[in-house]
Amino acid sequence: MAEKSSIFDMIGPVMIGPSSSHTAGVVRIARASIRILGALPTEAVITFYNSFARTYEGHGSDRAIVAGLLGYAPDDTRIRTAFDYAEAGGLKYTFQSVGNASTMHPNTIKLNLLDGATGRRVEVIGQSRGGGVIRIVEVDGFPADFSGSLHTLIIDADDVPGSIAFIASVIAHDQCNIATMFVSRKGRNDAARQFIETDSPIKEITLAYLRQLSWVHSITNIATLD
């Protein structure tokens, strides 16, 4: 006998648009990216890959990504007219598509963003996994693996012995539990980047202490997207 489905099994994220993968997930990738940038971008080059490349216009992913870059939530009604708000807000954007990238997830987006006020640029690659769930899989050429559903630290540091254990210890003394940690580096004793997801926010005094360490170059603190 087949199991009965309840109404709760069919509830997805609260959103504007026809598809959680093509709308809600896309908005969340953009929202994660602007938090990595640290500002709303003034320019964006948006590349859709694989199935996204073939369907982004028809499913509204183009409006969804622009809305997310403006900081709108997945249930914001302004998603439908995001292009108009982008023009009014001075956001310049360009769409590109790559229909056959075999090494990438079917629903992949790459964002190249510029904050004109500071000159800061970031490149973020994200995947929309369905149901509004996303994974950020690369930031500025460093492999990554975080969802945006938890508090996230991005730490740029020298690849010195014991650095990972030391940072984990400092966070633990803040009574903050590390949910996931992903570390990538350019080479041995070269630049490294740590992506740390935590169950609760880290205190500002702890972040200030980590930032003053001689071998730590920068820390980006990203609050949960939810």
KOLDRENSE-661411 format. One record per residue: x, y, z of N, C-alpha, C in turn; residue in three letters. Coordinates in steps of 0.001 Angstrom, whole numbers, padded with zeros to 6 digits, always signed. Example, Ala and Ser with C-alpha at 12.3 -4.5 7.8 and 13.67 -1.06 7.14 Angstrom:
+013190-005690+007800+012300-004500+007800+013200-003300+007800ALA
+012850-002250+007080+013670-001060+007140+012900+000030+007870SER
This chain:
+000852-001202+000000+000000+000000+000000+000882+001243+000000MET
+000627+002160-000905+001448+003362-001011+001205+004277+000172ALA
+002256+004985+000572+002130+005936+001665+001337+007150+001211GLU
+000538+007689+002110-000210+008898+001808+000670+010119+002010LYS
+000527+011077+001157+001260+012323+001283+000410+013329+002033SER
+001015+014052+002925+000297+015118+003612+000560+016431+002909SER
-000210+017437+003258-000018+018759+002664+001360+019303+002974ILE
+001936+018884+004125+003232+019407+004523+004346+018885+003635PHE
+004140+017716+002986+005152+017172+002089+005264+017994+000811ASP
+004228+018803+000518+004211+019525-000746+004505+021002-000586MET
+004744+021438+000640+005016+022846+000865+006474+023149+000583ILE
+006713+024099-000259+008069+024533-000554+008325+025898+000051GLY
+009380+026566-000370+009676+027888+000172+008641+028915-000259PRO
+008384+029881+000597+007509+030993+000224+008257+031843-000788VAL
+007678+032038-001961+008449+032675-003030+007518+033263-004070MET
+008097+034078-004945+007437+034565-006150+008021+033791-007316ILE
+007168+033238-008179+007707+032560-009355+007214+031128-009476GLY
+007507+030506-010622+006944+029198-010920+007732+028023-010361PRO
+008977+028218-009944+009829+027087-009592+010796+027470-008497SER
+010905+026605-007474+011838+026895-006386+013283+026857-006871SER
+013577+025982-007834+014937+025921-008367+015276+027156-009185SER
+014317+027587-009991+014584+028672-010937+014316+030053-010371HIS
+013643+030125-009228+013342+031434-008642+013934+031569-007243THR
+013422+030819-006282+013864+030964-004895+015358+030671-004745ALA
+015816+029569-005332+017233+029234-005244+018113+030270-005908GLY
+017655+030786-007031+018418+031797-007768+018538+033080-006950VAL
+017431+033508-006347+017468+034694-005495+018462+034493-004354VAL
+018462+033313-003750+019330+033065-002598+020810+033026-002997ARG
+021117+032524-004183+022497+032571-004667+022961+034019-004780ILE
+022100+034868-005332+022450+036283-005470+022611+036945-004109ALA
+021717+036635-003169+021780+037246-001842+023049+036809-001096ARG
+023428+035556-001255+024688+035110-000656+025870+035846-001273ALA
+025807+036074-002575+026919+036706-003288+027107+038167-002882SER
+026012+038893-002675+026175+040301-002293+026694+040406-000860ILE
+026424+039402-000043+026998+039420+001305+028488+039109+001273ARG
+028890+038289+000342+030322+038056+000156+030997+039328-000350ILE
+030347+040024-001278+030869+041289-001793+030893+042350-000707LEU
+029893+042317+000170+029797+043305+001236+029034+044555+000861GLY
+028331+044502-000272+027579+045668-000746+026671+045236-001886ALA
+025709+046084-002232+024963+045858-003458+025867+046212-004634LEU
+025946+045357-005632+026862+045625-006746+026351+046745-007643PRO
+027290+047377-008311+026929+048349-009343+026997+047733-010738THR
+027770+046667-010870+027869+045947-012144+027865+044453-011864GLU
+027246+043693-012771+027184+042244-012619+027228+041573-013986ALA
+028085+040564-014110+028064+039672-015265+027533+038336-014759VAL
+026412+037902-015317+025669+036745-014825+025728+035651-015882ILE
+026288+034484-015527+026413+033375-016472+025574+032207-015996THR
+024630+031782-016828+023803+030613-016555+024387+029402-017285PHE
+024413+028258-016590+024984+027048-017164+023923+025953-017316TYR
+024130+025110-018324+023375+023879-018528+021873+024128-018609ASN
+021047+023495-017782+019598+023671-017929+019184+025111-017680SER
+019869+025797-016773+019588+027212-016556+019817+028021-017830PHE
+020840+027661-018595+021148+028402-019817+020013+028316-020829ALA
+019290+027191-020793+018211+026983-021758+016860+027509-021278ARG
+016713+027718-019978+015373+028024-019449+015288+029312-018636THR
+016412+030027-018448+016395+031123-017478+015422+032244-017845TYR
+015215+032476-019134+014281+033542-019519+012828+033111-019307GLU
+012503+031913-019744+011132+031448-019637+010680+031214-018211GLY
+011604+030821-017338+011249+030528-015944+011480+031709-015000HIS
+011910+032823-015557+012067+034015-014730+013322+034055-013891GLY
+014292+033184-014194+015541+033192-013421+016333+034468-013647SER
+016163+035089-014816+016856+036341-015085+016363+037448-014153ASP
+015043+037525-013965+014498+038518-013036+014847+038174-011590ARG
+014861+036868-011290+015150+036431-009924+016584+036774-009520ALA
+017536+036576-010422+018932+036846-010061+019153+038342-009885ILE
+018536+039147-010730+018662+040603-010594+018007+041064-009292VAL
+016847+040500-008964+016178+040855-007716+017052+040524-006512ALA
+017679+039355-006538+018568+038981-005445+019750+039908-005326GLY
+020278+040369-006454+021402+041311-006430+020987+042669-005876LEU
+019688+042960-005939+019162+044187-005331+018850+043989-003846LEU
+019021+042749-003369+018787+042459-001959+017394+041985-001632GLY
+016553+041711-002641+015177+041309-002400+015117+039846-001946TYR
+014147+039519-001127+013929+038157-000639+013134+037354-001671ALA
+013130+036015-001571+012418+035189-002561+010927+035440-002640PRO
+010313+036003-001591+008872+036254-001621+008526+037712-001904ASP
+009489+038489-002358+009274+039911-002626+008578+040078-003977ASP
+007469+040750-004001+006706+040922-005240+007449+041748-006282THR
+008488+042471-005858+009256+043268-006810+010099+042412-007752ARG
+010185+041113-007483+010922+040221-008381+010362+040312-009802ILE
+009052+040415-009922+008413+040425-011248+008870+041606-012101ARG
+009217+042713-011470+009632+043908-012206+011049+044320-011799THR
+011878+043319-011521+013229+043587-011022+014058+044399-012015ALA
+013846+044193-013295+014625+044941-014287+014386+046440-014149PHE
+013139+046821-013898+012823+048237-013735+013515+048810-012503ASP
+013504+048051-011402+014151+048517-010177+015668+048579-010352TYR
+016226+047659-011126+017669+047681-011367+018076+048926-012145ALA
+017274+049276-013140+017568+050478-013926+017482+051719-013051GLU
+016468+051773-012211+016308+052927-011325+017426+052995-010289ALA
+017919+051826-009878+018961+051787-008853+020376+051863-009398GLY
+020508+051891-010721+021836+052031-011311+022630+050755-011405GLY
+021987+049585-011317+022681+048309-011467+022793+047965-012941LEU
+024023+047820-013427+024262+047397-014799+024547+045889-014794LYS
+023869+045156-015660+024028+043705-015656+024065+043174-017085TYR
+024751+042054-017237+024874+041378-018527+024627+039899-018311THR
+023822+039281-019192+023573+037844-019118+024420+037104-020141PHE
+024958+035962-019699+025658+035045-020589+025109+033647-020330GLN
+025294+032733-021291+024824+031368-021089+025801+030376-021699SER
+025966+029263-021000+026812+028154-021464+025964+026893-021333VAL
+025549+026352-022456+024568+025282-022427+025091+023891-022203GLY
+026418+023695-022283+026944+022340-022165+028244+022353-021368ASN
+028113+022533-020056+029276+022488-019160+029171+021201-018354ALA
+029785+020134-018855+029551+018798-018315+030052+018616-016892SER
+031000+019438-016462+031543+019275-015120+030723+020016-014061THR
+029697+020742-014491+028924+021559-013561+027540+020974-013318MET
+027000+021269-012136+025630+020912-011784+024675+021514-012817HIS
+023551+020838-013110+022631+021360-014132+022149+022784-013884PRO
+021964+023154-012615+021448+024496-012304+022547+025323-011636ASN
+023467+025792-012443+024631+026526-011940+024629+027953-012464THR
+025028+028877-011591+025152+030291-011955+026507+030796-011483ILE
+027167+031578-012331+028391+032282-011936+028111+033776-011955LYS
+028504+034449-010879+028318+035890-010761+029669+036574-010619LEU
+029929+037516-011504+031079+038408-011375+030540+039790-011009ASN
+030847+040220-009784+030229+041426-009241+031268+042492-008941LEU
+030861+043752-009108+031710+044905-008804+030959+045858-007903LEU
+031624+046274-006826+031140+047377-005992+031891+048622-006444ASP
+031214+049473-007193+031867+050644-007766+032398+051609-006732GLY
+031807+051628-005545+032240+052572-004510+033614+052242-003968ALA
+033924+050948-003868+035202+050522-003290+036146+049905-004305THR
+035609+049526-005470+036414+048826-006466+036555+047340-006193GLY
+035900+046845-005150+036003+045428-004800+035238+044577-005807ARG
+035844+043460-006199+035221+042503-007107+035184+041122-006463ARG
+034159+040347-006763+034118+038951-006353+033552+038120-007498VAL
+033953+036862-007510+033377+035883-008430+032829+034738-007593GLU
+031561+034447-007761+030888+033424-006967+030196+032443-007907VAL
+030362+031154-007640+029649+030113-008378+028722+029394-007415ILE
+027438+029338-007772+026448+028700-006912+025585+027720-007679GLY
+025036+026771-006946+024144+025765-007514+022783+025848-006830GLN
+021718+025753-007613+020367+025682-007071+019952+024218-007062SER
+019753+023663-005853+019563+022221-005695+018098+021790-005659ARG
+017166+022739-005696+015752+022405-005603+015197+022751-004230GLY
+013935+023138-004198+013298+023493-002946+013856+024743-002304GLY
+014536+025573-003091+015159+026781-002561+016516+026546-001945GLY
+016981+025295-001935+018279+024958-001343+019392+025306-002324VAL
+020462+025919-001824+021594+026276-002675+022893+025757-002069ILE
+023928+025698-002904+025297+025483-002442+026181+026495-003156ARG
+026996+027202-002403+028047+028034-002987+029273+027150-003097ILE
+029757+026946-004321+030799+025948-004539+032158+026565-004919VAL
+032189+027877-005156+033473+028516-005465+033367+030011-005213GLU
+034413+030573-004608+034493+032015-004383+035885+032481-004778VAL
+035958+033341-005783+037240+033894-006244+038249+032810-006588ASP
+037782+031730-007178+038670+030656-007582+038976+029638-006501GLY
+038562+029895-005268+038751+028935-004187+037529+028019-004115PHE
+037701+026702-004191+036570+025799-003974+035928+026045-002620PRO
+034606+025941-002571+033850+026203-001344+032730+025186-001238ALA
+032066+025192-000091+030928+024303+000100+030113+024787+001292ASP
+029208+025747+001043+028318+026198+002109+026967+026580+001518PHE
+025959+026618+002397+024574+026707+001933+023930+028072+002128SER
+024466+028885+003018+023815+030145+003343+022703+030002+004362GLY
+022364+028772+004746+021303+028574+005734+021840+028649+007162SER
+023164+028709+007311+023804+028878+008611+024658+030139+008583LEU
+025119+030570+009737+026068+031679+009796+027398+031197+009219HIS
+028014+032035+008384+029211+031604+007656+030332+032620+007799THR
+031524+032112+008081+032747+032917+008071+033587+032528+006865LEU
+034093+033540+006166+035085+033310+005116+036364+033976+005593ILE
+037385+033171+005835+038627+033674+006416+039766+033488+005425ILE
+040389+034586+005023+041596+034544+004208+042803+034652+005127ASP
+043695+033675+005033+044833+033625+005951+046014+032942+005284ALA
+047185+033139+005865+048355+032391+005422+048199+030931+005844ASP
+048733+030049+005051+048660+028618+005353+049768+028247+006340ASP
+049598+028678+007587+050608+028414+008612+050206+027182+009411VAL
+051176+026414+009923+050849+025212+010695+049986+025541+011914PRO
+048953+024756+012095+048097+024907+013259+047018+025960+013145GLY
+046939+026651+012001+045990+027763+011879+044543+027287+011959SER
+044241+026161+011332+042862+025665+011330+042436+025287+012744ILE
+043295+024551+013439+042975+024136+014807+042850+025344+015731ALA
+043692+026357+015522+043653+027539+016381+042335+028285+016204PHE
+041941+028508+014957+040687+029224+014709+039497+028435+015250ILE
+039509+027117+015064+038431+026287+015605+038370+026400+017123ALA
+039534+026461+017776+039579+026581+019234+039010+027915+019698SER
+039349+028991+018998+038830+030317+019356+037318+030343+019237VAL
+036801+029775+018158+035351+029743+017963+034683+028897+019051ILE
+035303+027791+019423+034742+026932+020473+034691+027653+021811ALA
+035707+028475+022107+035713+029233+023353+034630+030310+023372HIS
+034101+030630+022213+032969+031556+022108+031649+030821+022320ASP
+031746+029524+022652+030577+028657+022838+029720+028620+021583GLN
+030409+028585+020461+029752+028543+019154+030144+027234+018472CYS
+029160+026471+018050+029426+025160+017456+029670+025273+015953ASN
+030763+024673+015488+031059+024629+014057+030262+023491+013430ILE
+029435+023825+012446+028638+022812+011756+029434+022180+010615ALA
+030090+023008+009805+030935+022509+008723+032154+023421+008576THR
+033232+022852+008063+034422+023649+007743+034994+023118+006438MET
+035253+024026+005505+035835+023662+004219+037036+024569+003992PHE
+038200+023978+003741+039440+024743+003597+040050+024466+002235VAL
+040424+025517+001530+041132+025362+000266+042311+026321+000245SER
+043330+025959-000484+044531+026790-000532+045131+026747-001932ARG
+045913+027751-002250+046548+027818-003559+047774+026926-003638LYS
+048360+026625-002506+049531+025763-002467+050048+025669-001053GLY
+050980+024773-000831+051541+024601+000496+052222+025901+000946ARG
+051882+026326+002162+052416+027573+002737+052058+028805+001903ASN
+050979+028711+001165+050510+029824+000331+049180+030333+000904ASP
+048490+031156+000141+047218+031716+000596+046181+030612+000775ALA
+045427+030703+001853+044374+029723+002148+043077+030453+002463ALA
+041982+029765+002222+040668+030338+002530+039845+029288+003274ARG
+039307+029695+004415+038479+028818+005221+037026+029272+005140GLN
+036135+028312+004914+034695+028561+004903+034118+027796+006089PHE
+033628+028512+007080+033186+027903+008334+031724+028248+008580ILE
+030879+027221+008674+029472+027416+009013+029271+027119+010498GLU
+028560+027996+011183+028314+027834+012612+026816+027870+012905THR
+026446+027222+014009+025032+027150+014367+024495+028466+014921ASP
+025373+029309+015405+024961+030587+015990+025977+031651+015599SER
+025611+032920+015687+026552+033984+015299+027731+034071+016255PRO
+028868+034491+015732+030080+034669+016537+030124+036103+017044ILE
+030541+036265+018280+030574+037597+018891+031562+038503+018166LYS
+031238+039795+018128+032102+040769+017458+033488+040831+018095GLU
+033566+040658+019415+034869+040707+020079+035754+039545+019639ILE
+035126+038399+019346+035875+037250+018845+036376+037505+017433THR
+035520+038088+016596+035931+038422+015233+037056+039453+015243LEU
+036963+040428+016149+038008+041447+016254+039341+040814+016641ALA
+039280+039844+017555+040518+039159+017960+041131+038402+016774TYR
+040296+037675+016029+040809+036923+014883+041381+037856+013820LEU
+040738+038991+013622+041192+039916+012580+042562+040529+012890ARG
+042927+040622+014166+044196+041252+014499+045374+040283+014444GLN
+045110+038997+014194+046196+038038+014066+047027+038357+012824LEU
+048328+038282+012943+049220+038719+011858+049046+037892+010593SER
+048635+036648+010722+048521+035769+009554+047095+035694+008990TRP
+046166+036460+009587+044809+036560+009058+044694+037849+008265VAL
+044288+037755+006998+044225+038923+006114+042843+039555+006066HIS
+041795+038747+006093+040450+039310+006074+039457+038266+006554SER
+038343+038755+007106+037246+037891+007529+035942+038495+007033ILE
+035172+037694+006330+033823+038085+005911+032834+037306+006753THR
+031950+037998+007440+030973+037376+008323+029603+037476+007677ASN
+029011+036334+007333+027746+036305+006594+026668+035709+007491ILE
+025658+036499+007795+024534+035996+008582+023691+035062+007734ALA
+022933+034206+008405+022069+033277+007687+021136+034004+006732THR
+020879+033386+005572+020002+033986+004582+018539+033879+004979LEU
+018203+032983+005904+016805+032753+006260+016333+033693+007356ASP
